[in-house]
Amino acid sequence: MEDAKAPNFFDKVNCEVKFGDVEVGSTYPLYGMITKIVDDTPGNVVVEINFSIRANMTIPDREKIELLKERAFEPGIFVSKVTSKDPKVEVDCSTVVFGKRQGFSA
């Protein structure tokens, strides 16, 4: 049960969830996870987000590409500019923010 005195997360961070059509040329924070690495060529990385969005990334550093691979299937925010909507959404991703890693011990 939620504490009535606890602030709503979205109010706390001044965010809201909206549904609607994305516009080509606009930039959006996409929430999801990398579900496929399409191309890991340094400087021209292509991934799939949420099984449906093709994201192009300019990552020249092999070490950062490896980190991206390690964090695949972890939730993150992908700040991306929509470049195409047909036949699938395609974006140029400029920033990726992953949360703090969870520590598990078995």
SVG drawing of the C-alpha trace seen along z (x, -y; Angstrom):
<svg xmlns="http://www.w3.org/2000/svg" viewBox="-3 -19 41 38">
<polyline fill="none" stroke="black" stroke-width="0.4" points="0.0,0.0 1.3,-3.4 1.9,-6.0 -0.5,-8.9 2.2,-11.4 4.9,-10.1 5.4,-12.3 4.5,-10.8 7.7,-10.0 6.6,-11.8 5.7,-14.9 9.0,-14.7 11.1,-14.7 8.7,-16.9 7.9,-14.3 4.7,-13.0 3.8,-10.1 2.1,-11.0 0.7,-8.8 0.7,-10.0 2.5,-9.9 6.2,-10.8 7.4,-13.3 10.3,-12.9 13.0,-15.4 11.9,-15.6 14.0,-14.4 12.5,-12.1 13.7,-10.3 12.9,-6.6 12.6,-4.2 13.5,-0.6 16.3,1.8 18.7,2.9 17.2,6.2 19.6,6.7 23.1,5.6 22.7,5.2 26.2,3.8 29.0,3.1 31.4,1.4 33.2,-1.4 31.8,-4.8 28.7,-3.2 26.9,-1.2 23.3,0.0 21.1,1.5 17.5,2.5 15.5,1.0 12.4,2.8 12.4,5.3 11.2,2.6 13.2,-0.6 16.4,-0.8 18.9,-3.1 22.0,-4.5 24.8,-5.5 28.2,-7.1 30.5,-5.3 34.1,-5.3 35.5,-3.7 35.5,0.1 35.5,0.1 32.2,-1.8 30.8,0.5 31.6,3.5 30.0,1.7 26.9,1.2 26.8,4.9 27.1,5.8 24.2,3.5 21.9,4.9 18.6,6.1 19.0,3.6 16.5,0.7 17.8,-2.6 16.8,-5.9 17.8,-6.6 17.8,-10.3 17.0,-10.0 16.1,-12.0 13.5,-10.3 14.8,-10.0 12.2,-7.7 8.8,-6.1 8.3,-4.0 8.4,-1.0 9.7,-1.0 10.8,-3.8 14.5,-4.6 16.4,-7.1 19.8,-8.6 20.7,-8.1 22.9,-10.8 22.8,-9.7 22.2,-6.5 21.6,-6.5 21.5,-3.3 20.5,-3.0 22.8,-1.8 23.7,1.8 21.8,4.1 24.0,6.2 23.0,9.9 24.6,12.6 23.7,16.2"/>
</svg>
